Every structure is written in structure tokens, then in C-alpha cells.
Amino acid sequence: IIQIIALIIYPVKFNEMIYEGYYDYTWAYGFGWGATILMLGCGILFCCLPRYEDEISGMAKTKYIYTSA
């Protein structure tokens, strides 16, 4: 949530400081938004899959296909 707030406040405050001229935000600002969207999507996906939480986190017991005789 802090990341989203920072991505919204940064251009607002920056535009208040720069009164004249035109400024394009660099690729880093877009990368920040991309990372935020990806983080939120992964968080929602992780919460929606509680049945597979052990497999995702690596805590599940290994299941072997072949057993020794």
C-alpha cells in the first residue's frame, strides 16, 4: 500500500515543484507501476490458492512416482 501511495504522490508533488517546461517520467516510474501491479496480482493469487500453499512455499512432502520393492 505504501508503494502505491508513493507512486501516486511522486508525480503530484514533482509537478508542483516544476512550474514551467514539460517533463516525461522515465522508464523507472513505469517499472515501479509494473512491479506494483505484479505484486498485487501475486498477493491475490497466493490468497486465492490456500489449498496449494504448502506446494508453493516448499513445505509439502515430496511425492514419488516409483517406489522401491
A tleap script that builds the chain and sets N, CA, C and O, in Angstrom:
source leaprc.protein.ff14SB
mol = sequence {
  NILE ILE GLN ILE ILE ALA LEU ILE ILE TYR
  PRO VAL LYS PHE ASN GLU MET ILE TYR GLU
  GLY TYR TYR ASP TYR THR TRP ALA TYR GLY
  PHE GLY TRP GLY ALA THR ILE LEU MET LEU
  GLY CYS GLY ILE LEU PHE CYS CYS LEU PRO
  ARG TYR GLU ASP GLU ILE SER GLY MET ALA
  LYS THR LYS TYR ILE TYR THR SER CALA
}
set mol.1.N position { 0.835 -1.188 0.000 }
set mol.1.CA position { 0.000 0.000 0.000 }
set mol.1.C position { 0.879 1.250 0.000 }
set mol.1.O position { 0.547 2.241 -0.651 }
set mol.2.N position { 1.982 1.208 0.717 }
set mol.2.CA position { 2.891 2.352 0.752 }
set mol.2.C position { 3.486 2.590 -0.633 }
set mol.2.O position { 3.698 3.735 -1.032 }
set mol.3.N position { 3.751 1.525 -1.354 }
set mol.3.CA position { 4.307 1.652 -2.700 }
set mol.3.C position { 3.316 2.349 -3.633 }
set mol.3.O position { 3.713 3.198 -4.431 }
set mol.4.N position { 2.050 2.002 -3.541 }
set mol.4.CA position { 1.030 2.639 -4.379 }
set mol.4.C position { 0.903 4.116 -4.027 }
set mol.4.O position { 0.812 4.966 -4.913 }
set mol.5.N position { 0.895 4.418 -2.737 }
set mol.5.CA position { 0.808 5.810 -2.301 }
set mol.5.C position { 2.000 6.606 -2.822 }
set mol.5.O position { 1.839 7.734 -3.287 }
set mol.6.N position { 3.188 6.024 -2.747 }
set mol.6.CA position { 4.385 6.716 -3.231 }
set mol.6.C position { 4.323 6.953 -4.738 }
set mol.6.O position { 4.752 8.004 -5.214 }
set mol.7.N position { 3.794 5.993 -5.489 }
set mol.7.CA position { 3.701 6.157 -6.941 }
set mol.7.C position { 2.666 7.204 -7.343 }
set mol.7.O position { 2.746 7.767 -8.434 }
set mol.8.N position { 1.705 7.465 -6.477 }
set mol.8.CA position { 0.712 8.500 -6.762 }
set mol.8.C position { 1.210 9.870 -6.312 }
set mol.8.O position { 1.025 10.857 -7.023 }
set mol.9.N position { 1.834 9.941 -5.146 }
set mol.9.CA position { 2.282 11.223 -4.597 }
set mol.9.C position { 3.479 11.774 -5.359 }
set mol.9.O position { 3.587 12.990 -5.516 }
set mol.10.N position { 4.376 10.928 -5.834 }
set mol.10.CA position { 5.591 11.397 -6.515 }
set mol.10.C position { 5.302 12.336 -7.683 }
set mol.10.O position { 5.846 13.440 -7.700 }
set mol.11.N position { 4.472 11.958 -8.666 }
set mol.11.CA position { 4.254 12.892 -9.783 }
set mol.11.C position { 3.470 14.135 -9.378 }
set mol.11.O position { 3.674 15.206 -9.948 }
set mol.12.N position { 2.576 14.004 -8.399 }
set mol.12.CA position { 1.807 15.167 -7.962 }
set mol.12.C position { 2.730 16.201 -7.344 }
set mol.12.O position { 2.675 17.377 -7.706 }
set mol.13.N position { 3.570 15.783 -6.424 }
set mol.13.CA position { 4.498 16.713 -5.778 }
set mol.13.C position { 5.567 17.204 -6.745 }
set mol.13.O position { 5.999 18.353 -6.654 }
set mol.14.N position { 5.994 16.362 -7.657 }
set mol.14.CA position { 7.017 16.768 -8.613 }
set mol.14.C position { 6.480 17.848 -9.545 }
set mol.14.O position { 7.185 18.808 -9.855 }
set mol.15.N position { 5.243 17.699 -9.990 }
set mol.15.CA position { 4.650 18.701 -10.876 }
set mol.15.C position { 4.398 20.015 -10.154 }
set mol.15.O position { 4.400 21.071 -10.787 }
set mol.16.N position { 4.181 19.975 -8.844 }
set mol.16.CA position { 4.041 21.210 -8.080 }
set mol.16.C position { 5.369 21.949 -7.999 }
set mol.16.O position { 5.392 23.179 -7.956 }
set mol.17.N position { 6.472 21.212 -7.978 }
set mol.17.CA position { 7.785 21.844 -7.881 }
set mol.17.C position { 8.249 22.394 -9.230 }
set mol.17.O position { 8.932 23.417 -9.271 }
set mol.18.N position { 7.897 21.744 -10.315 }
set mol.18.CA position { 8.301 22.170 -11.655 }
set mol.18.C position { 7.137 22.962 -12.257 }
set mol.18.O position { 6.110 22.385 -12.616 }
set mol.19.N position { 7.299 24.265 -12.365 }
set mol.19.CA position { 6.204 25.104 -12.852 }
set mol.19.C position { 6.230 25.296 -14.362 }
set mol.19.O position { 5.175 25.441 -14.980 }
set mol.20.N position { 7.390 25.301 -14.955 }
set mol.20.CA position { 7.467 25.560 -16.382 }
set mol.20.C position { 8.179 24.412 -17.081 }
set mol.20.O position { 8.974 23.690 -16.480 }
set mol.21.N position { 7.885 24.266 -18.322 }
set mol.21.CA position { 8.515 23.205 -19.093 }
set mol.21.C position { 7.675 21.943 -19.104 }
set mol.21.O position { 6.605 21.869 -18.499 }
set mol.22.N position { 8.189 20.967 -19.806 }
set mol.22.CA position { 7.497 19.694 -19.969 }
set mol.22.C position { 8.438 18.591 -19.512 }
set mol.22.O position { 9.620 18.596 -19.853 }
set mol.23.N position { 7.924 17.662 -18.754 }
set mol.23.CA position { 8.768 16.608 -18.213 }
set mol.23.C position { 8.130 15.254 -18.481 }
set mol.23.O position { 6.950 15.047 -18.200 }
set mol.24.N position { 8.911 14.344 -19.021 }
set mol.24.CA position { 8.473 12.954 -19.199 }
set mol.24.C position { 9.054 12.117 -18.076 }
set mol.24.O position { 10.230 12.249 -17.735 }
set mol.25.N position { 8.234 11.264 -17.509 }
set mol.25.CA position { 8.739 10.353 -16.484 }
set mol.25.C position { 9.529 9.243 -17.171 }
set mol.25.O position { 9.177 8.808 -18.267 }
set mol.26.N position { 10.571 8.802 -16.536 }
set mol.26.CA position { 11.457 7.820 -17.149 }
set mol.26.C position { 10.865 6.416 -17.046 }
set mol.26.O position { 9.772 6.218 -16.516 }
set mol.27.N position { 11.615 5.454 -17.565 }
set mol.27.CA position { 11.180 4.063 -17.557 }
set mol.27.C position { 11.078 3.530 -16.132 }
set mol.27.O position { 10.340 2.575 -15.888 }
set mol.28.N position { 11.797 4.119 -15.197 }
set mol.28.CA position { 11.776 3.630 -13.815 }
set mol.28.C position { 10.403 3.824 -13.174 }
set mol.28.O position { 9.976 3.001 -12.364 }
set mol.29.N position { 9.714 4.899 -13.528 }
set mol.29.CA position { 8.371 5.133 -12.989 }
set mol.29.C position { 7.402 4.070 -13.510 }
set mol.29.O position { 6.580 3.557 -12.752 }
set mol.30.N position { 7.494 3.745 -14.777 }
set mol.30.CA position { 6.670 2.680 -15.346 }
set mol.30.C position { 7.017 1.319 -14.771 }
set mol.30.O position { 6.144 0.481 -14.550 }
set mol.31.N position { 8.309 1.111 -14.531 }
set mol.31.CA position { 8.746 -0.139 -13.908 }
set mol.31.C position { 8.178 -0.261 -12.495 }
set mol.31.O position { 7.820 -1.356 -12.060 }
set mol.32.N position { 8.097 0.853 -11.784 }
set mol.32.CA position { 7.500 0.856 -10.442 }
set mol.32.C position { 6.040 0.462 -10.471 }
set mol.32.O position { 5.584 -0.312 -9.629 }
set mol.33.N position { 5.295 0.995 -11.447 }
set mol.33.CA position { 3.893 0.614 -11.577 }
set mol.33.C position { 3.752 -0.852 -11.974 }
set mol.33.O position { 2.874 -1.555 -11.472 }
set mol.34.N position { 4.609 -1.304 -12.864 }
set mol.34.CA position { 4.568 -2.716 -13.255 }
set mol.34.C position { 4.838 -3.641 -12.084 }
set mol.34.O position { 4.166 -4.659 -11.921 }
set mol.35.N position { 5.822 -3.286 -11.268 }
set mol.35.CA position { 6.142 -4.094 -10.090 }
set mol.35.C position { 4.998 -4.076 -9.088 }
set mol.35.O position { 4.720 -5.089 -8.446 }
set mol.36.N position { 4.335 -2.936 -8.948 }
set mol.36.CA position { 3.209 -2.834 -8.019 }
set mol.36.C position { 2.050 -3.710 -8.470 }
set mol.36.O position { 1.459 -4.427 -7.661 }
set mol.37.N position { 1.725 -3.656 -9.743 }
set mol.37.CA position { 0.626 -4.475 -10.264 }
set mol.37.C position { 0.960 -5.959 -10.144 }
set mol.37.O position { 0.102 -6.765 -9.782 }
set mol.38.N position { 2.196 -6.315 -10.446 }
set mol.38.CA position { 2.617 -7.709 -10.325 }
set mol.38.C position { 2.558 -8.175 -8.872 }
set mol.38.O position { 2.129 -9.296 -8.600 }
set mol.39.N position { 2.986 -7.325 -7.938 }
set mol.39.CA position { 2.964 -7.668 -6.522 }
set mol.39.C position { 1.527 -7.870 -6.027 }
set mol.39.O position { 1.252 -8.820 -5.294 }
set mol.40.N position { 0.622 -6.990 -6.423 }
set mol.40.CA position { -0.775 -7.140 -6.017 }
set mol.40.C position { -1.394 -8.397 -6.622 }
set mol.40.O position { -2.131 -9.115 -5.946 }
set mol.41.N position { -1.101 -8.662 -7.883 }
set mol.41.CA position { -1.623 -9.866 -8.526 }
set mol.41.C position { -1.125 -11.140 -7.872 }
set mol.41.O position { -1.894 -12.079 -7.668 }
set mol.42.N position { 0.156 -11.177 -7.542 }
set mol.42.CA position { 0.716 -12.361 -6.878 }
set mol.42.C position { 0.145 -12.528 -5.475 }
set mol.42.O position { -0.094 -13.650 -5.029 }
set mol.43.N position { -0.071 -11.419 -4.784 }
set mol.43.CA position { -0.665 -11.491 -3.448 }
set mol.43.C position { -2.078 -12.035 -3.484 }
set mol.43.O position { -2.452 -12.866 -2.656 }
set mol.44.N position { -2.862 -11.570 -4.438 }
set mol.44.CA position { -4.235 -12.065 -4.581 }
set mol.44.C position { -4.226 -13.530 -4.989 }
set mol.44.O position { -5.009 -14.323 -4.465 }
set mol.45.N position { -3.359 -13.894 -5.909 }
set mol.45.CA position { -3.267 -15.284 -6.348 }
set mol.45.C position { -2.860 -16.195 -5.195 }
set mol.45.O position { -3.395 -17.294 -5.053 }
set mol.46.N position { -1.926 -15.748 -4.381 }
set mol.46.CA position { -1.474 -16.559 -3.253 }
set mol.46.C position { -2.581 -16.727 -2.218 }
set mol.46.O position { -2.693 -17.786 -1.599 }
set mol.47.N position { -3.399 -15.694 -2.024 }
set mol.47.CA position { -4.504 -15.791 -1.067 }
set mol.47.C position { -5.647 -16.648 -1.602 }
set mol.47.O position { -6.386 -17.253 -0.825 }
set mol.48.N position { -5.795 -16.701 -2.915 }
set mol.48.CA position { -6.884 -17.474 -3.505 }
set mol.48.C position { -6.561 -18.958 -3.618 }
set mol.48.O position { -7.448 -19.762 -3.907 }
set mol.49.N position { -5.309 -19.332 -3.395 }
set mol.49.CA position { -4.920 -20.733 -3.526 }
set mol.49.C position { -4.423 -21.307 -2.197 }
set mol.49.O position { -3.282 -21.764 -2.127 }
set mol.50.N position { -5.248 -21.296 -1.134 }
set mol.50.CA position { -4.762 -21.815 0.147 }
set mol.50.C position { -4.530 -23.326 0.127 }
set mol.50.O position { -3.748 -23.849 0.920 }
set mol.51.N position { -5.211 -24.021 -0.782 }
set mol.51.CA position { -5.037 -25.467 -0.870 }
set mol.51.C position { -3.643 -25.834 -1.344 }
set mol.51.O position { -3.119 -26.886 -0.980 }
set mol.52.N position { -3.041 -24.980 -2.149 }
set mol.52.CA position { -1.725 -25.252 -2.720 }
set mol.52.C position { -0.613 -24.472 -2.033 }
set mol.52.O position { 0.499 -24.382 -2.554 }
set mol.53.N position { -0.909 -23.908 -0.863 }
set mol.53.CA position { 0.073 -23.060 -0.178 }
set mol.53.C position { 1.330 -23.839 0.191 }
set mol.53.O position { 2.436 -23.313 0.068 }
set mol.54.N position { 1.181 -25.073 0.638 }
set mol.54.CA position { 2.350 -25.874 1.008 }
set mol.54.C position { 3.224 -26.184 -0.206 }
set mol.54.O position { 4.451 -26.168 -0.106 }
set mol.55.N position { 2.603 -26.466 -1.350 }
set mol.55.CA position { 3.388 -26.749 -2.546 }
set mol.55.C position { 4.129 -25.503 -3.030 }
set mol.55.O position { 5.274 -25.591 -3.474 }
set mol.56.N position { 3.484 -24.363 -2.944 }
set mol.56.CA position { 4.098 -23.123 -3.414 }
set mol.56.C position { 5.258 -22.725 -2.516 }
set mol.56.O position { 6.306 -22.308 -3.009 }
set mol.57.N position { 5.086 -22.849 -1.204 }
set mol.57.CA position { 6.136 -22.429 -0.268 }
set mol.57.C position { 7.206 -23.495 -0.073 }
set mol.57.O position { 8.231 -23.218 0.551 }
set mol.58.N position { 7.002 -24.694 -0.582 }
set mol.58.CA position { 8.008 -25.745 -0.491 }
set mol.58.C position { 7.915 -26.597 0.760 }
set mol.58.O position { 8.856 -27.327 1.073 }
set mol.59.N position { 6.817 -26.525 1.480 }
set mol.59.CA position { 6.663 -27.276 2.724 }
set mol.59.C position { 5.978 -28.630 2.523 }
set mol.59.O position { 5.840 -29.391 3.480 }
set mol.60.N position { 5.556 -28.937 1.322 }
set mol.60.CA position { 4.845 -30.186 1.064 }
set mol.60.C position { 5.823 -31.354 1.023 }
set mol.60.O position { 6.984 -31.207 0.644 }
set mol.61.N position { 5.323 -32.509 1.421 }
set mol.61.CA position { 6.130 -33.721 1.363 }
set mol.61.C position { 6.265 -34.153 -0.097 }
set mol.61.O position { 5.304 -34.100 -0.864 }
set mol.62.N position { 7.444 -34.572 -0.459 }
set mol.62.CA position { 7.710 -34.996 -1.828 }
set mol.62.C position { 6.953 -36.284 -2.126 }
set mol.62.O position { 6.982 -37.229 -1.338 }
set mol.63.N position { 6.278 -36.311 -3.270 }
set mol.63.CA position { 5.528 -37.490 -3.695 }
set mol.63.C position { 6.314 -38.162 -4.811 }
set mol.63.O position { 6.564 -37.558 -5.855 }
set mol.64.N position { 6.699 -39.396 -4.592 }
set mol.64.CA position { 7.472 -40.138 -5.578 }
set mol.64.C position { 6.545 -40.999 -6.418 }
set mol.64.O position { 5.575 -41.561 -5.909 }
set mol.65.N position { 6.844 -41.101 -7.697 }
set mol.65.CA position { 6.034 -41.916 -8.597 }
set mol.65.C position { 6.394 -43.386 -8.430 }
set mol.65.O position { 5.517 -44.247 -8.366 }
set mol.66.N position { 7.692 -43.663 -8.361 }
set mol.66.CA position { 8.152 -45.043 -8.248 }
set mol.66.C position { 8.531 -45.340 -6.807 }
set mol.66.O position { 9.117 -44.501 -6.122 }
set mol.67.N position { 8.192 -46.538 -6.355 }
set mol.67.CA position { 8.590 -46.971 -5.016 }
set mol.67.C position { 9.529 -48.156 -5.154 }
set mol.67.O position { 9.449 -48.919 -6.117 }
set mol.68.N position { 10.411 -48.301 -4.191 }
set mol.68.CA position { 11.343 -49.431 -4.246 }
set mol.68.C position { 10.647 -50.690 -3.757 }
set mol.68.O position { 9.771 -50.627 -2.894 }
set mol.69.N position { 11.035 -51.832 -4.308 }
set mol.69.CA position { 10.380 -53.093 -3.979 }
set mol.69.C position { 10.942 -53.732 -2.754 }
set mol.69.O position { 10.487 -54.804 -2.353 }
savepdb mol mol.pdb
quit
